[in-house]
Amino acid sequence: MPTILVTGSKGLIGSHLKQILQNTEYKIIEFDNAYETSDSRYGCILDKDSLTKKIVECDGVVHLAAVSRVIWGEQNPELCERTNHMATKDIVEAVMNSPKKPWFIYASSREVYGEQSTLPVSEDSQLQPMNVYAHTKVHSENLVSEAIQAGLISCTVRFSNVFGGVEDHVDHVIPAFCRGALGNKDLKVEGRNHIFDFTFIDDVVRGLASVISHLEKQKTHLPPIHFTTGKGTTLGEAADLIVQKANSSSQLFEKPPRNFDVSRFYGSPTRAKEILNWEAQYTFEQGVDEYISRLKSHIDLHGLAA
């Protein structure tokens, strides 16, 4: 039974990936600093020795752990650099030095594309990072590319505004809109006309599982792949739809956008379709319907702030 280390296993993507892999042929080793230190699943990716010991046991590594929000990178660039770039360097080195030569998946972001003049964006578009977070992701992608040249079996996956987790950060834009609408609170929209490719969590982890299957069975690396719907939705449209779906009395208040945010992105799903036969099964509207339904059930059990 192949053993897979998942860093960031308690996060949005890691927790959902774990759910779909738990009844498969894989053994999952979790590694996340959100667990109590006494928990065997606890692990900090800044602890190189602990990581190296875990990686020696593994046939594959899915590296999801990171300072995961653009604004956190702006607030603490040194921590973002150490966590997102230098820790990734340590992990890649440990993978390359491991006797089992595990395959490696690196979780990157649509932020690496920056502002593109042509939409939809393809994976071959020039990378033009605009903020601290995006720069750390590009630096780490470069590390992975160099390691592939040295024999690493790997794939970089780029995520785009993933939503759908009931325990996701409450200040991520879609969770914030949905929770606010369900509580009939005013919604703050920073850049009403900014346009993004919102992807539902179930689609994303299904794509990630396809990458795992390829690397495990084919033993060949893949080019960078993003999981996108190919359709853009403005923040204003997203907020309006969510208020409607939640039957909410929330009012929208437009705020000026942040100067370090990308303002427009949606990605071509062609490569994922051609290589993995993957395409999004949820439209944004369908994802919102399902997410609100899940949130309502969660809130009934735990309350709105849970």
Beta strands, then each sheet from edge to edge (+ up, - down):
strand 1: 3-7
strand 2: 27-31
strand 3: 60-63
strand 4: 103-109
strand 5: 154-159
strand 6: 162-163
strand 7: 187-190
strand 8: 195-196
strand 9: 199-200
strand 10: 225-226
strand 11: 233-234
strand 12: 252-255
sheet 1: 2+ 1+ 3+ 4+ 5+ 10+
sheet 2: 6+ 9+
sheet 3: 7+ 12+
sheet 4: 8+ 11-
end
